[in-house]
Amino acid sequence: MLYLGLFVFFAAVIVFSGRKLSMYGDAIGDIKGLEKSWVGVILLASITSLPELITSISATLMGNPDMAVSNIFGSNLFNIFIIFILDIFVVKKFSFSSSISHKNFVTAFFSILLTIIFLIGYAVSNMNILQINIASILIFITYFVSIKLIYTYEHEYMVEILVEEEESEVEKTTFTYKEAKLGFLRSSLIVVLSGVSLSFLGDKIAVTPIFGISLGESFVGVILLALATSLPELTVSIHAVRIGSYNMAAGNILGSNVFNVLIIFFTDLFYTKGPIYDKLGDFHIITACFSMLILLCFMVGILFNKKKVKYDSFVIGIVYLVSMYILYIKR
């Protein structure tokens, strides 16, 4: 129980520091004149995904590739589950997806595309370049192509979001550039150290029975690590919804999913015992497929943007719970 208590403590640290990261990152964007499309969809999503990056790399260096990859797709599952949380506890009079632009499909599409590339890499795991699977290299290239296309496609739309935020009760930054930069670096360091600690504690929890039940590395990654490292996305999304910036919240969630799949490239790069795909089992295929299924549920919900009943959110909640049960059985 000591490990579990420490895990909760460092998860709370990541929540606090992740929120600070977002605040300082947004302040830097305002001061330097970066467009909100870049700050929200790309920069903000990358910042809130920093815990996933550090935790997965740490798990890889500790020799736990199962935990590293489970954290990635477990985080993607939980990120979409955030829609359910927002609809039930934050958004009251209408559904979250009814306020989201169809242009978010672009980011969602690339999240699915990158996941499919991962699945292809698993199927043809013998195609390697310098011990790195060719699929990991394609993921790396596709990610940077995707952020360029996302930025270009959403440029015009994000101007509308900027106007929307200016009309809402959003506080303007009171930081100087030096304060924002130092605060960003300080919060980043705390997230890095907390992410390494979570990996170490997750490894201990995986091999330590809790009430006589051994969870295993894969399930710890898909539940505990994924939940802890996705808390910054949850915090930032709730804040965005409360100020009325629904598309910024969706951009943060979907952008984080795209960035998370990029982490596979780094786990493959840092794994010294050969391509990481060779060490993965069917558990990760199931997790990746569920991450695409739950995202598709959200995309279908966006299509019916005139509705008030939150059918899609309830389906998302059911898919998440069913996936967790199946993954617990398969652990």
Buried (B, 14 or more C-beta within 10 A) or exposed (E): EEBBEBBEEBBEBBBBBBBBBBBBBBBBBBBEEBBBBBBBBBBBBBBBBBBBBBBBBBBBBBBBBBBBBBBBBBBBBBBBBBBBBBBBEBBEEBBBBBBBBEBBBBBBBBBBBBBBBBBBBBEEBEBBEEBBBBBBBBBBEBBEEBBEBBBEBBEEBBEEBBEBBEEEEBEEBEBEEEBBBEBBEBBBEBBBBBBBBBBBBBBBBBEBEEEEEEBBBBBBBBBBBBBBBBBBBBBBBBBBBBBBBBBBBBBBBBBBBBBBBBBBBBBBBBBEEBBBBBBBEEBBBBBBBBBBBBBBBBBEBBEEBEBEEBBBBBBBBEBBEEBBEBBBEBB
